Amino acid sequence: MPRSLAQNIKQVRDKIGGVRAALADIEYLCSGTLHMRMKVCGKPGCRCAQDPQARHGPYYEWGHMIGGKLVHRMVTPAQAELLQHAIDNHRRAKQLMREWEEQT
């Protein structure tokens, strides 16, 4: 095997090893999107009806696909923080998988 080919194979294997290591470090994965919403309550006397800065919230809503349908679910601020981390990890994992595929 020519030396340059052997070096190329070693480089590819090293890059794939880096991708595998990065994937192994990921703990939580979750697809979907997290939205923060501020809402108007609908009471005519409430100041949220006149002042956009006085709206109620923040409320967190997680949107994801189940059985081909988009489903939204309200989550607590603590859940939202963990979900955002898991969603970021999911996007990173997909990117790493694309890199792995390009290398092979």
HELIX and SHEET records of a PDB file:
HELIX    1   1 ARG A    3  ALA A   24  1                                  22    
HELIX    2   2 ARG A   47  ALA A   49  5                                   3    
HELIX    3   3 PRO A   52  ALA A   54  5                                   3    
HELIX    4   4 PRO A   77  GLN A  103  1                                  27    
SHEET    1   A 3 THR A  33  LYS A  39  0                                        
SHEET    2   A 3 HIS A  56  ILE A  66 -1                                        
SHEET    3   A 3 LYS A  69  VAL A  75 -1                                        
END                                                                             
